[in-house]
Amino acid sequence: MGNALRFLNSHCCGAAAADAAAAADSDAHGHHGVSSLAHDLYHFEITSQLPEGISKHVVSSKAAQAKWYKKIAEAWREAKPPPRTPEEASRLVIQTLKRHKKADVEGLLAFYGLPLPDSLVELSAGAPSSLPEGLKFELQTLPVDAKAVADGDTITVYVSTMDPRESSSVPSEVQIAAAERAKARSQRNYAKADALHKQIIDSGYRVLSIQNEEILARKYRIRLRGIDAPESAMPYGKEAKEELVKLVQGKCLTVLVFYEDRYGRSVGDVYCNGIFVQELLLKKGFAWHYKAYDQRPEFEKIGYVVLSSTVTSAVGERGST
């Protein structure tokens, strides 16, 4: 239990000072948002006490409410990474309480100001259960850095060389440089270590520090298959990029690669915590179906469905190419 509490605290609310601040904010402004839910889950794990006022928003008994909070706390701990956006938190609650009364689920979401089920974009079931036709290979990435998102349809990802697919193909010069770099750092010869790291980077690899562990990883530039988003300099290009950052930042992705384009990018379908990234971008209006390179009927049906007309006005004639 102690480890579980520390995990919840570090991933949800930070240190004790953050807990106190969250509690004070909750008292002053009411329960609202992801941080308030995270704080209440942490508090429930410690005290088994429900947040004040929740009973006014739901119809079931306090005993039932306690069961919900226990289930949600467990699901929150198991989520890697835990929810960061209101949409992610709302989906976690809905999925965890899918067998419970609709009034209770909606009341709980409303208590925290999270999106209700009807306001969320409906998505498919996630990654395909069988291998799609034309698939070349699959990548399991390390957590994605926000700076690795170039625009609304391109991401740079890294895959650990410990991955079975990668381990046998690491160039010997990269392996030697990585070993020498580790030795140079242990000797505090940082100038030499930096020079060796540049050699590694120039070879298409990088040493990443993840949870106090250094991991040699291979670089892949990913072009999201079947969609096109406004370029950064175009109207709403910034918004499209920000939406993709919000989806993938800090998360490990599954990428199904189908081919390499003329720019050396791996073109593939990207899944993040069970969400089909291209589908979500299309349905939220941050990209359009790239018909010239993709004939999938499910993308054709989505077409120009946008929650606002902003991206459509930016696209102009390009969507029909």
Kinemage of the C-alpha trace (Angstrom):
@kinemage 1
@onewidth
@group {chain A} dominant
@subgroup {mainchain}
@vectorlist {calphas} color= white
{ca met a 1} P 0.000 0.000 0.000
{ca gly a 2} L 2.835 2.409 0.810
{ca asn a 3} L 4.322 2.088 -2.674
{ca ala a 4} L 0.891 2.526 -4.226
{ca leu a 5} L 0.316 5.715 -2.285
{ca arg a 6} L 3.700 7.108 -3.217
{ca phe a 7} L 3.007 6.286 -6.864
{ca leu a 8} L -0.362 8.005 -6.801
{ca asn a 9} L 1.046 11.000 -4.990
{ca ser a 10} L 4.035 11.479 -7.301
{ca his a 11} L 2.008 11.043 -10.467
{ca cys a 12} L -1.103 12.883 -9.443
{ca cys a 13} L -0.418 15.614 -6.934
{ca gly a 14} L 3.275 15.899 -6.211
{ca ala a 15} L 4.596 16.318 -2.688
{ca ala a 16} L 2.714 17.157 0.473
{ca ala a 17} L 2.852 20.868 -0.285
{ca ala a 18} L 1.114 20.250 -3.588
{ca asp a 19} L -1.554 18.244 -1.781
{ca ala a 20} L -2.158 21.098 0.632
{ca ala a 21} L -2.329 23.593 -2.223
{ca ala a 22} L -4.780 21.420 -4.108
{ca ala a 23} L -6.918 21.048 -1.024
{ca ala a 24} L -6.924 24.791 -0.428
{ca asp a 25} L -7.811 25.447 -4.041
{ca ser a 26} L -10.616 22.894 -3.808
{ca asp a 27} L -12.029 24.603 -0.725
{ca ala a 28} L -11.893 27.993 -2.386
{ca his a 29} L -13.142 27.129 -5.846
{ca gly a 30} L -14.869 23.740 -5.561
{ca his a 31} L -13.786 20.431 -7.068
{ca his a 32} L -12.764 20.945 -10.649
{ca gly a 33} L -10.433 19.298 -13.137
{ca val a 34} L -7.926 16.489 -13.334
{ca ser a 35} L -5.773 17.674 -10.423
{ca ser a 36} L -8.759 17.794 -8.059
{ca leu a 37} L -9.791 14.247 -8.977
{ca ala a 38} L -6.196 13.050 -8.538
{ca his a 39} L -6.001 14.765 -5.149
{ca asp a 40} L -9.274 13.194 -3.998
{ca leu a 41} L -8.139 9.734 -5.122
{ca tyr a 42} L -4.924 10.123 -3.152
{ca his a 43} L -6.823 11.402 -0.117
{ca phe a 44} L -9.280 8.490 -0.361
{ca glu a 45} L -6.424 5.964 -0.481
{ca ile a 46} L -5.082 7.361 2.797
{ca thr a 47} L -8.277 8.037 4.735
{ca ser a 48} L -11.089 6.131 2.934
{ca gln a 49} L -13.011 9.413 3.121
{ca leu a 50} L -15.130 10.626 0.204
{ca pro a 51} L -14.866 14.236 -0.970
{ca glu a 52} L -17.366 16.576 0.605
{ca gly a 53} L -20.314 17.326 -1.649
{ca ile a 54} L -20.093 14.341 -3.984
{ca ser a 55} L -23.364 12.874 -2.655
{ca lys a 56} L -25.269 15.889 -3.976
{ca his a 57} L -24.233 14.973 -7.541
{ca val a 58} L -24.916 11.230 -7.590
{ca val a 59} L -27.789 8.894 -6.733
{ca ser a 60} L -26.107 5.866 -5.145
{ca ser a 61} L -25.142 5.328 -1.514
{ca lys a 62} L -21.862 6.302 0.101
{ca ala a 63} L -20.895 2.625 0.226
{ca ala a 64} L -21.254 2.482 -3.551
{ca gln a 65} L -19.324 5.727 -3.918
{ca ala a 66} L -16.450 4.267 -1.911
{ca lys a 67} L -16.306 1.323 -4.319
{ca trp a 68} L -16.105 3.718 -7.281
{ca tyr a 69} L -13.231 5.670 -5.792
{ca lys a 70} L -11.347 2.462 -5.030
{ca lys a 71} L -11.823 1.242 -8.626
{ca ile a 72} L -10.844 4.585 -10.137
{ca ala a 73} L -7.757 4.854 -7.899
{ca glu a 74} L -6.624 1.397 -9.042
{ca ala a 75} L -7.220 2.237 -12.706
{ca trp a 76} L -5.379 5.543 -12.266
{ca arg a 77} L -2.326 3.773 -10.845
{ca glu a 78} L -2.309 1.250 -13.679
{ca ala a 79} L -2.540 3.919 -16.394
{ca lys a 80} L 0.916 4.659 -17.840
{ca pro a 81} L 1.144 7.588 -17.811
{ca pro a 82} L -1.841 8.639 -15.689
{ca pro a 83} L -4.448 10.953 -17.238
{ca arg a 84} L -3.284 14.500 -17.817
{ca thr a 85} L -6.117 16.076 -19.785
{ca pro a 86} L -9.820 16.334 -18.906
{ca glu a 87} L -10.644 14.065 -21.861
{ca glu a 88} L -8.218 11.370 -20.681
{ca ala a 89} L -9.531 11.515 -17.116
{ca ser a 90} L -13.122 11.386 -18.326
{ca arg a 91} L -12.455 8.331 -20.504
{ca leu a 92} L -10.759 6.547 -17.611
{ca val a 93} L -13.730 7.190 -15.313
{ca ile a 94} L -16.258 6.143 -17.959
{ca gln a 95} L -14.373 2.942 -18.767
{ca thr a 96} L -13.843 2.049 -15.096
{ca leu a 97} L -17.488 2.651 -14.158
{ca lys a 98} L -19.054 1.345 -17.377
{ca arg a 99} L -21.280 -1.109 -15.447
{ca his a 100} L -22.598 1.543 -13.071
{ca lys a 101} L -25.610 3.835 -13.297
{ca lys a 102} L -25.419 6.530 -15.952
{ca ala a 103} L -26.611 9.162 -13.457
{ca asp a 104} L -23.736 8.292 -11.116
{ca val a 105} L -21.078 8.396 -13.848
{ca glu a 106} L -22.335 11.699 -15.240
{ca gly a 107} L -22.739 13.140 -11.746
{ca leu a 108} L -19.171 12.208 -10.834
{ca leu a 109} L -17.826 13.769 -14.027
{ca ala a 110} L -19.889 16.915 -13.490
{ca phe a 111} L -18.586 17.179 -9.903
{ca tyr a 112} L -15.051 17.519 -11.309
{ca gly a 113} L -16.008 19.542 -14.362
{ca leu a 114} L -14.870 16.745 -16.696
{ca pro a 115} L -16.365 16.143 -20.160
{ca leu a 116} L -19.583 14.129 -20.153
{ca pro a 117} L -19.862 11.014 -22.361
{ca asp a 118} L -21.991 12.770 -24.985
{ca ser a 119} L -19.399 15.523 -25.437
{ca leu a 120} L -16.469 13.171 -26.081
{ca val a 121} L -15.489 12.278 -29.622
{ca glu a 122} L -16.554 8.690 -30.285
{ca leu a 123} L -13.562 6.544 -31.196
{ca ser a 124} L -13.022 3.033 -32.489
{ca ala a 125} L -11.812 0.174 -30.315
{ca gly a 126} L -8.113 0.980 -30.769
{ca ala a 127} L -5.318 -1.052 -32.318
{ca pro a 128} L -6.479 -3.785 -34.729
{ca ser a 129} L -6.650 -7.316 -33.337
{ca ser a 130} L -5.157 -8.796 -36.522
{ca leu a 131} L -2.251 -7.579 -38.650
{ca pro a 132} L -3.442 -5.115 -41.317
{ca glu a 133} L -2.673 -5.848 -44.957
{ca gly a 134} L 0.558 -4.240 -46.113
{ca leu a 135} L 2.069 -3.900 -42.625
{ca lys a 136} L 5.888 -3.946 -42.739
{ca phe a 137} L 6.740 -3.804 -39.043
{ca glu a 138} L 5.590 -2.557 -35.639
{ca leu a 139} L 7.360 -0.151 -33.294
{ca gln a 140} L 6.968 0.204 -29.534
{ca thr a 141} L 8.398 3.599 -28.677
{ca leu a 142} L 9.906 5.188 -25.621
{ca pro a 143} L 8.006 8.158 -24.094
{ca val a 144} L 7.617 10.977 -26.626
{ca asp a 145} L 9.053 14.424 -25.981
{ca ala a 146} L 6.859 17.421 -26.863
{ca lys a 147} L 9.704 18.876 -28.946
{ca ala a 148} L 9.609 15.737 -31.115
{ca val a 149} L 6.274 16.799 -32.643
{ca ala a 150} L 7.153 18.722 -35.793
{ca asp a 151} L 3.586 19.538 -36.831
{ca gly a 152} L 0.111 18.037 -36.788
{ca asp a 153} L 1.041 14.914 -38.743
{ca thr a 154} L 4.743 14.216 -38.071
{ca ile a 155} L 6.465 12.880 -34.933
{ca thr a 156} L 10.031 11.840 -34.139
{ca val a 157} L 10.107 8.763 -31.912
{ca tyr a 158} L 12.807 6.604 -30.365
{ca val a 159} L 12.839 2.830 -29.906
{ca ser a 160} L 15.125 1.135 -27.377
{ca thr a 161} L 17.913 -0.965 -28.876
{ca met a 162} L 16.947 -3.609 -26.311
{ca asp a 163} L 13.842 -4.186 -28.412
{ca pro a 164} L 14.195 -7.576 -30.167
{ca arg a 165} L 13.746 -6.008 -33.602
{ca glu a 166} L 16.453 -3.410 -32.968
{ca ser a 167} L 19.023 -5.322 -30.914
{ca ser a 168} L 20.470 -7.283 -33.823
{ca ser a 169} L 20.850 -4.318 -36.169
{ca val a 170} L 22.718 -1.723 -34.076
{ca pro a 171} L 25.902 -0.759 -35.994
{ca ser a 172} L 29.083 -1.824 -34.218
{ca glu a 173} L 30.445 1.730 -34.307
{ca val a 174} L 27.337 2.935 -32.426
{ca gln a 175} L 27.733 0.225 -29.793
{ca ile a 176} L 31.408 1.111 -29.327
{ca ala a 177} L 30.653 4.851 -29.133
{ca ala a 178} L 27.923 4.238 -26.537
{ca ala a 179} L 30.265 2.149 -24.376
{ca glu a 180} L 33.065 4.727 -24.646
{ca arg a 181} L 30.644 7.534 -23.846
{ca ala a 182} L 29.486 5.768 -20.680
{ca lys a 183} L 33.108 5.327 -19.639
{ca ala a 184} L 33.934 8.978 -20.381
{ca arg a 185} L 30.993 10.149 -18.277
{ca ser a 186} L 32.041 7.931 -15.378
{ca gln a 187} L 35.445 9.656 -15.572
{ca arg a 188} L 33.713 13.072 -15.782
{ca asn a 189} L 35.233 13.680 -19.177
{ca tyr a 190} L 32.101 15.374 -20.433
{ca ala a 191} L 33.691 16.968 -23.503
{ca lys a 192} L 34.646 13.535 -24.822
{ca ala a 193} L 31.247 12.138 -23.858
{ca asp a 194} L 29.485 14.920 -25.788
{ca ala a 195} L 31.646 14.317 -28.859
{ca leu a 196} L 30.843 10.612 -28.757
{ca his a 197} L 27.148 11.349 -28.348
{ca lys a 198} L 27.268 13.517 -31.455
{ca gln a 199} L 28.675 10.538 -33.365
{ca ile a 200} L 25.805 8.418 -32.064
{ca ile a 201} L 23.233 11.052 -33.064
{ca asp a 202} L 24.738 11.426 -36.532
{ca ser a 203} L 24.273 7.664 -36.961
{ca gly a 204} L 20.535 7.892 -36.255
{ca tyr a 205} L 20.630 6.948 -32.593
{ca arg a 206} L 20.565 8.782 -29.266
{ca val a 207} L 21.188 8.045 -25.601
{ca leu a 208} L 18.093 9.021 -23.636
{ca ser a 209} L 17.835 9.428 -19.884
{ca ile a 210} L 14.561 7.888 -18.695
{ca gln a 211} L 13.798 7.451 -15.004
{ca asn a 212} L 17.499 7.791 -14.103
{ca glu a 213} L 18.478 5.140 -16.636
{ca glu a 214} L 20.388 5.789 -19.845
{ca ile a 215} L 18.932 3.988 -22.851
{ca leu a 216} L 20.467 3.720 -26.309
{ca ala a 217} L 17.637 4.213 -28.780
{ca arg a 218} L 17.110 4.355 -32.538
{ca lys a 219} L 15.450 7.377 -34.115
{ca tyr a 220} L 12.418 7.128 -36.404
{ca arg a 221} L 10.578 9.977 -38.082
{ca ile a 222} L 6.910 9.027 -38.308
{ca arg a 223} L 4.451 10.433 -40.848
{ca leu a 224} L 0.883 9.733 -39.757
{ca arg a 225} L -0.672 7.635 -42.508
{ca gly a 226} L -3.781 8.783 -44.312
{ca ile a 227} L -4.137 12.295 -42.934
{ca asp a 228} L -2.735 15.725 -43.637
{ca ala a 229} L -2.683 18.604 -41.173
{ca pro a 230} L -2.078 22.310 -41.762
{ca glu a 231} L 1.626 23.121 -41.841
{ca ser a 232} L 3.002 25.209 -39.011
{ca ala a 233} L 2.988 28.414 -41.049
{ca met a 234} L -0.601 27.881 -42.239
{ca pro a 235} L -3.672 29.086 -40.357
{ca tyr a 236} L -4.439 26.669 -37.509
{ca gly a 237} L -1.176 24.797 -38.020
{ca lys a 238} L -0.207 25.728 -34.471
{ca glu a 239} L -3.487 24.379 -33.102
{ca ala a 240} L -3.083 21.079 -34.986
{ca lys a 241} L 0.433 20.649 -33.630
{ca glu a 242} L -0.656 21.466 -30.080
{ca glu a 243} L -3.428 18.864 -30.260
{ca leu a 244} L -0.963 16.184 -31.352
{ca val a 245} L 1.446 17.208 -28.572
{ca lys a 246} L -1.373 16.927 -26.046
{ca leu a 247} L -2.137 13.409 -27.281
{ca val a 248} L 1.371 11.924 -27.298
{ca gln a 249} L 3.577 13.901 -24.901
{ca gly a 250} L 5.235 11.655 -22.332
{ca lys a 251} L 3.560 8.530 -23.671
{ca cys a 252} L 4.781 5.332 -25.282
{ca leu a 253} L 3.262 4.752 -28.717
{ca thr a 254} L 2.505 1.754 -30.876
{ca val a 255} L 3.318 2.526 -34.505
{ca leu a 256} L 2.275 0.215 -37.349
{ca val a 257} L 4.601 1.059 -40.247
{ca phe a 258} L 3.528 0.390 -43.837
{ca tyr a 259} L 6.190 2.048 -45.978
{ca glu a 260} L 8.866 4.730 -46.154
{ca asp a 261} L 8.157 7.951 -48.034
{ca arg a 262} L 10.526 9.905 -50.250
{ca tyr a 263} L 11.704 11.956 -47.268
{ca gly a 264} L 12.832 8.869 -45.350
{ca arg a 265} L 9.919 8.962 -42.932
{ca ser a 266} L 8.192 5.796 -41.764
{ca val a 267} L 4.525 6.133 -42.733
{ca gly a 268} L 2.234 4.414 -40.282
{ca asp a 269} L -0.753 4.285 -37.971
{ca val a 270} L -0.155 5.573 -34.453
{ca tyr a 271} L -1.904 4.326 -31.321
{ca cys a 272} L -1.612 5.942 -27.899
{ca asn a 273} L -3.155 4.279 -24.837
{ca gly a 274} L -5.621 2.507 -27.138
{ca ile a 275} L -6.551 5.687 -29.027
{ca phe a 276} L -6.112 5.716 -32.817
{ca val a 277} L -4.379 9.074 -33.164
{ca gln a 278} L -5.270 9.794 -36.816
{ca glu a 279} L -8.930 9.030 -36.193
{ca leu a 280} L -9.079 11.427 -33.248
{ca leu a 281} L -7.339 14.221 -35.170
{ca leu a 282} L -9.790 13.776 -38.051
{ca lys a 283} L -12.880 13.726 -35.853
{ca lys a 284} L -11.774 16.750 -33.856
{ca gly a 285} L -11.135 18.706 -37.048
{ca phe a 286} L -7.346 19.103 -36.799
{ca ala a 287} L -6.585 17.184 -40.013
{ca trp a 288} L -8.255 15.977 -43.178
{ca his a 289} L -8.279 12.712 -45.106
{ca tyr a 290} L -5.325 12.580 -47.508
{ca lys a 291} L -7.150 10.859 -50.348
{ca ala a 292} L -4.220 10.888 -52.754
{ca tyr a 293} L -2.343 8.414 -50.541
{ca asp a 294} L -5.080 6.664 -48.587
{ca gln a 295} L -8.376 5.089 -49.660
{ca arg a 296} L -9.608 3.721 -46.342
{ca pro a 297} L -13.419 3.911 -46.294
{ca glu a 298} L -13.513 4.658 -42.563
{ca phe a 299} L -11.444 7.796 -43.156
{ca glu a 300} L -13.593 8.670 -46.169
{ca lys a 301} L -16.705 8.538 -43.966
{ca ile a 302} L -15.163 10.918 -41.446
{ca gly a 303} L -14.202 13.222 -44.315
{ca tyr a 304} L -14.395 16.833 -43.276
{ca val a 305} L -16.214 16.237 -40.010
{ca val a 306} L -14.955 19.022 -37.758
{ca leu a 307} L -16.097 20.310 -34.418
{ca ser a 308} L -15.399 23.820 -35.665
{ca ser a 309} L -14.907 25.041 -39.213
{ca thr a 310} L -11.450 26.411 -38.534
{ca val a 311} L -9.309 23.704 -40.134
{ca thr a 312} L -11.613 23.386 -43.145
{ca ser a 313} L -11.128 27.065 -43.923
{ca ala a 314} L -7.358 26.619 -43.639
{ca val a 315} L -7.293 23.550 -45.848
{ca gly a 316} L -8.812 25.115 -48.938
{ca glu a 317} L -8.373 22.923 -51.986
{ca arg a 318} L -5.729 20.612 -50.482
{ca gly a 319} L -8.224 18.155 -48.992
{ca ser a 320} L -9.326 17.014 -52.455
{ca thr a 321} L -5.841 16.261 -53.733
